[in-house]
């Protein structure tokens, strides 16, 4: 796991501080909005030859227990769309399953990607709708890799 903090935070907020060998906390100094520079910095911090899944967890999302199962079951080489529960995890909520890979149709937390599909991809550092634009760009570049599941993987 890579946790990217934005430049407005100082390094004293690091939660793990090297206490877990599979969690690395880094601090991004690039300017931008909506966490987009942090996503780019995090992706650029992963070696290009590294394989595995990339999931962007925003500060307003929670990972559902199904996420771990889905990541183990899905073969690499895909963009995986999952369901997302809308609303607070403690409240009644409905599941949203994105049907289109278009700007304004997807939220950051509705999918995960094979790292190798993202080699030349970056988030627009300043646009609010960058999550939809990112998904749209990746899906257009790799249309035959899109997989949809009926399991919820985030809130």
C-alpha positions, 0 to 999 in steps of 0.5 A, a space after each residue: 500500500 502507498 498512502 499519499 498525503 498532500 502538501 498541506 500536511 506535515 510529516 508528523 501526521 504519518 500514521 504508520 511511520 514505518 511500522 508496517 513493511 507493506 505500507 509506505 507513506 509519502 508526501 506530495 508537494 505538487 500543487 493542484 486540486 481534489 487529490 489529483 496530484 496525489 494520485 499521480 504522485 502515488 502512481 509515479 512512485 510505483 516502479 513501471 515494471 511492478 505488477 498488481 492492482 491499483 485502487 484509488 481510495 479517496 478520503 470520502 470512501 471506505 473499502 468494503 470487505 468484498 474488495 479483497 476477495 475481488 482483487 484475489 479473484 480477478 485476473 490481472 490485465 483488466 479494468 474492474 468495475 465494482 458496485 459502490 454503496 451510496 451514503 454512510 456505511 452506517 445508514 441505509 444505502 443503495 448500491 450504484 453500479 456504473 454502466 458507462 465509463 464516461 465523465 460524470 458517470 463514475 466515482 473514483 472508488 468504483 473500480 480498480 486497475 491493472 498497473 500495467 494499463 496505467 503506464 502512460 495515464 495521469 489525472 488532470 491535476 486541477 479539474 473537479 471531474 478528473 475521476 471521470 476523465 481518468 476512467 474515460 481515458 483508460 477505458 478508451 485506451 483499453 476497451 477490451 479489458 473492462 470487466 464488471 462485477 455485481 459485488 459492492 467493493 466500496 462505500 
